């Protein structure tokens, strides 16, 4: 059998080679809807990642899902420290209610485990900074689970924007609406969710536009409303917001907890326009279309497992010791923008956003 060689042509020690080629073992913390429908199935298609453990407040559910998806170990939240000492666990995927992200991320970092956290990274920018600081101090990677950075249709749109073929960007419209299931839900409790549809789905509009344009907004205006004030007494149901970017670009976006599931993004430039519809759902085919220089174009993209792609991206970054994208600062800036949007709904006026200020960079 041929031996693996390093860049200088020397044989690589077997243990070193195995360490770099071995899949990264994850513990998934939180076994709600998104974990069962998307995160856990994602490991079946992952090439660099494996499911090592499950953590839940329901021990019986954890064991059932472990048997279904092939996890080696299960733990309750009370036994999280034991999970974080498990040698098979190199990273955690945090998929718990938003308010608990900071606790689990900091504990994982302090245990030397890399962190992949569902959006929003935390419910305040201060908590986001705590997570970033903990990961930097303990020399672990930190990544926010924004799937669009890896999805082929979104990458095609990003490539078009970066090419300059649309010309100077003027207007962007985007929306993400879902129908929240009836009954009690942590999404309706401000202490757990931090906010309503903006935190859960509207945040996709914010992050995608920041990623596509490479620009930071400077000002926010917003309006929130509902036809069911009893159910939505703690968090917003519908919200529309406008973000002002440098150079005369404006984003107009909306999100909802009581509208039919739909999403889109449409970008208008001086030389053309382009749209992606649906833009944010993970289980639907996508249509990428528009008109550039007076010529119509259209491409269709099949469904891909976006969750396996993000799992493997962090795994590759861990093995290569490089920083993942989107990093902790992406989550921090999105939290600051959401805070400005919420303040704009309260004040009824434009609120300045200061994400352009220098923040501490996420750990190397």
C-alpha positions in Angstrom: 0.0 0.0 0.0 1.4 3.4 -0.9 2.2 5.7 2.0 0.7 9.3 2.1 3.4 12.0 1.5 3.5 15.6 2.8 4.3 18.6 0.6 8.0 17.9 0.7 7.5 14.3 -0.3 8.2 12.8 3.1 6.0 10.1 4.6 3.2 11.4 6.9 3.0 9.6 10.2 -0.1 7.4 10.3 -1.6 9.1 13.3 -1.2 12.5 11.8 -2.7 11.5 8.5 -5.7 9.9 10.3 -6.3 12.9 12.4 -6.5 15.2 9.4 -8.7 12.8 7.3 -11.0 11.6 10.0 -14.6 13.0 10.0 -15.4 15.6 12.6 -17.8 14.3 15.2 -20.6 16.6 16.2 -23.0 16.6 19.1 -26.4 18.2 18.2 -27.8 20.1 21.1 -31.6 20.5 20.8 -33.8 18.1 19.0 -36.8 20.2 17.9 -38.3 20.6 14.5 -35.3 21.8 12.6 -33.0 19.2 14.0 -35.4 16.3 13.2 -36.4 17.6 9.7 -33.0 18.9 8.5 -29.9 18.8 10.7 -29.9 15.1 11.6 -30.7 14.0 8.1 -27.9 16.2 6.9 -25.3 13.9 8.4 -26.4 11.2 6.0 -25.1 13.2 3.1 -22.1 14.8 4.9 -18.6 13.7 3.7 -16.5 15.3 6.4 -18.9 15.1 9.4 -20.4 12.4 11.6 -23.1 12.4 14.2 -21.5 11.5 17.5 -24.0 12.5 20.1 -27.5 14.0 20.8 -28.4 16.3 23.7 -32.0 16.9 24.7 -34.2 17.5 27.7 -36.1 14.4 26.7 -34.0 11.3 27.2 -36.5 9.0 25.5 -36.7 11.2 22.4 -32.9 11.4 22.3 -32.5 7.6 22.3 -35.2 7.1 19.6 -33.5 9.7 17.4 -30.1 8.3 18.1 -31.3 4.9 16.9 -32.9 6.5 13.8 -29.9 8.6 12.8 -27.0 6.5 14.1 -25.7 8.6 17.0 -23.3 6.8 19.3 -24.3 8.5 22.5 -27.2 10.5 24.1 -27.1 13.0 26.9 -29.6 15.2 28.8 -29.0 18.9 29.3 -28.0 18.1 32.9 -25.2 15.8 31.6 -23.9 18.3 29.0 -20.5 18.4 30.6 -20.1 14.7 30.1 -21.0 15.2 26.5 -18.4 17.9 26.0 -15.8 15.5 27.5 -16.7 12.8 25.1 -13.6 12.2 22.9 -15.8 11.5 19.9 -17.3 15.1 20.1 -15.1 17.7 18.4 -17.9 20.2 17.6 -21.4 21.1 18.6 -24.4 22.1 16.5 -26.6 24.3 18.7 -30.3 24.2 17.7 -32.0 25.2 21.0 -34.3 28.2 21.6 -32.4 31.5 20.9 -32.0 32.6 24.5 -29.9 29.5 25.4 -27.4 29.9 22.5 -25.0 31.9 24.6 -24.9 29.4 27.5 -24.3 26.4 25.3 -21.8 28.1 23.0 -19.7 29.4 25.8 -19.7 26.0 27.6 -18.7 24.2 24.5 -15.9 26.7 23.8 -14.6 26.4 27.3 -14.5 22.6 26.8 -12.5 23.1 23.7 -15.3 22.2 21.3 -15.9 24.0 18.0 -19.3 25.8 17.7 -21.8 25.8 14.8 -24.8 27.7 16.1 -28.3 28.3 14.5 -29.3 31.8 13.7 -29.6 34.2 15.4 -26.2 33.7 17.1 -27.8 35.2 20.2 -30.7 37.5 21.1 -28.5 40.6 21.8 -25.2 41.8 20.3 -23.7 41.7 23.8 -24.4 38.0 24.0 -23.0 37.5 20.5 -19.8 39.2 21.7 -19.6 36.9 24.7 -19.7 33.9 22.4 -17.1 35.4 20.1 -14.8 36.2 23.0 -15.2 32.7 24.5 -14.3 31.0 21.2 -11.3 33.2 20.6 -10.0 32.7 24.2 -10.3 28.9 23.8 -9.0 28.8 20.2 -12.0 27.1 18.7 -13.9 27.8 15.5 -17.2 29.6 15.5 -19.7 29.5 12.6 -23.3 30.7 12.3 -25.6 28.4 10.4 -26.5 30.6 7.5 -27.1 28.0 4.7 -27.2 30.4 1.8 -23.4 30.7 1.7 -23.3 27.2 0.3 -26.5 26.8 -1.7 -25.8 26.8 -5.5 -28.6 29.2 -6.6 -27.6 31.8 -4.0 -23.9 31.4 -5.0 -25.0 32.0 -8.7 -26.7 35.2 -7.6 -23.7 36.2 -5.6 -21.5 35.7 -8.6 -23.7 37.8 -10.8 -23.7 40.7 -8.2 -19.9 40.5 -7.8 -19.4 40.6 -11.6 -20.9 44.1 -11.8 -23.1 43.1 -14.7 -26.2 44.5 -12.8 -24.4 47.9 -12.5 -24.7 50.0 -9.5 -27.3 48.5 -7.1 -30.3 50.7 -6.3 -33.2 48.7 -4.8 -33.5 45.2 -3.2 -36.8 43.6 -2.2 -37.0 40.5 -0.1 -39.4 38.6 2.1 -39.7 35.4 4.1 -43.1 34.3 5.4 -44.2 31.2 7.2 -47.3 30.0 9.1 -46.4 29.3 12.7 -48.2 26.1 13.9 -51.1 26.7 16.3 -50.6 25.9 20.0 -48.0 27.0 22.5 -44.6 27.5 21.0 -41.3 28.9 22.3 -41.3 31.2 19.2 -44.1 33.2 20.9 -42.2 33.8 24.1 -39.9 36.8 24.1 -37.7 35.4 26.9 -36.9 32.4 24.8 -37.0 33.7 21.2 -35.8 37.3 21.7 -38.3 38.4 19.1 -40.8 37.1 16.5 -40.7 36.6 12.8 -37.8 39.0 12.4 -35.5 36.8 14.6 -36.8 33.6 13.1 -37.1 34.2 9.3 -36.6 37.9 8.6 -33.0 37.6 9.7 -32.3 35.7 6.4 -33.2 38.8 4.4 -30.7 40.8 6.5 -27.8 38.4 6.3 -28.3 37.5 2.6 -28.2 41.1 1.5 -25.2 41.9 3.6 -23.4 38.9 2.1 -24.5 39.6 -1.5 -23.5 43.2 -1.5 -20.6 43.2 0.9 -22.0 46.3 2.5 -23.2 47.3 5.9 -26.5 49.2 6.4 -26.4 52.6 8.2 -30.0 53.2 9.0 -33.3 51.3 9.7 -36.9 52.2 9.7 -39.7 49.6 10.5 -43.3 48.9 11.2 -44.7 45.8 13.0 -48.4 44.7 13.2 -50.7 41.7 13.7 -54.4 40.8 13.5 -54.1 38.5 16.5 -52.8 40.6 19.4 -53.6 38.0 22.0 -51.4 35.3 20.4 -48.7 37.8 19.5 -48.7 39.8 22.7 -45.0 39.2 23.4 -43.4 39.1 19.9 -44.1 40.6 16.5 -46.2 38.7 13.9 -45.6 40.7 10.8 -42.8 43.3 10.3 -41.7 45.3 7.3 -38.4 47.2 7.5 -36.2 49.3 5.3 -32.4 49.4 5.5 -30.3 52.2 4.0 -26.9 51.2 2.6 -24.1 53.4 1.4 -24.3 54.7 -2.2 -28.0 55.1 -2.4 -29.0 51.4 -2.0 -32.1 50.5 0.0 -33.4 47.1 1.1 -37.2 46.8 1.6 -38.0 43.5 3.4 -40.8 41.8 5.3 -41.4 38.7 7.4 -44.4 37.1 8.9 -45.6 34.3 11.2 -49.1 34.1 9.7 -48.7 34.2 6.0 -48.3 31.3 3.6 -44.8 29.9 3.3 -42.9 31.9 0.6 -39.6 33.7 0.1 -37.8 35.7 -2.5 -35.1 38.2 -3.1 -35.0 40.6 -6.1 -32.1 43.0 -6.8 -32.4 46.0 -9.1 -29.3 47.6 -10.6 -28.7 50.3 -13.2 -28.0 47.7 -15.9 -30.3 44.9 -15.0 -32.1 43.0 -12.3 -32.1 39.4 -10.9 -34.3 37.4 -8.6 -34.3 34.2 -6.6 -37.6 32.5 -5.8 -37.9 30.8 -3.4 -34.9 32.2 -1.8 -34.6 30.8 1.7 -36.5 27.5 2.1 -34.2 24.5 2.3 -36.6 21.9 0.7 -37.8 23.5 -2.6 -36.3 23.8 -6.1 -35.2 27.3 -6.9 -35.7 29.6 -9.9 -33.0 32.1 -10.6 -34.0 34.6 -13.3 -33.9 38.2 -14.4 -32.8 40.5 -17.2 -29.3 41.9 -17.8 -28.5 44.3 -20.6 -32.0 43.7 -22.0 -31.5 39.9 -22.2 -33.7 37.5 -20.2 -32.1 34.6 -18.4 -33.5 31.8 -16.3 -32.0 28.8 -14.5 -33.5 26.2 -12.3 -31.7 24.6 -9.4 -32.6 21.3 -7.8 -32.9 20.7 -4.1 -29.5 20.1 -2.4 -28.8 19.2 1.2 -27.7 22.6 2.5 -27.2 21.3 6.0 -24.7 18.7 5.0 -22.8 21.5 3.1 -22.6 23.8 6.2 -21.6 20.9 8.4 -18.8 19.9 6.1 -17.6 23.5 5.7 -16.9 23.8 9.4 -15.4 20.4 9.4 -13.0 21.3 6.6 -12.1 24.5 8.4 -11.4 22.6 11.6 -9.1 20.2 9.8 -7.3 22.9 7.8 -7.2 25.3 10.8 -8.8 28.2 8.9 -11.7 30.5 9.8 -15.2 29.5 8.6 -17.7 31.9 6.9 -20.1 33.0 8.0 -18.2 33.7 11.3 -19.2 35.1 14.6 -19.0 38.7 13.4 -21.7 37.9 10.9 -24.0 37.0 13.7 -23.0 40.0 15.8 -23.7 42.5 13.1 -27.1 40.9 12.3 -28.0 41.1 15.9 -27.1 44.8 16.0 -29.2 45.4 12.8 -32.2 43.6 14.4 -31.9 45.7 17.5 -32.0 48.9 15.4 -35.0 47.6 13.5 -36.9 46.9 16.8 -35.9 50.3 18.1 -37.3 51.9 14.9 -40.7 50.2 15.5 -40.8 51.6 19.0 -39.6 55.1 18.0 -41.5 55.4 14.8 -38.5 57.0 13.1 -35.2 56.1 11.5 -32.6 54.6 13.8 -28.8 54.7 13.0 -26.9 51.4 12.7 -23.2 51.2 13.6 -22.2 47.8 12.3 -19.4 49.6 10.3 -17.5 50.1 13.6 -14.6 47.8 14.2 -15.5 44.7 16.2 -13.2 42.1 17.6 -12.6 39.5 15.0 -13.7 35.9 15.5 -11.1 33.3 16.6 -8.5 32.1 14.1 
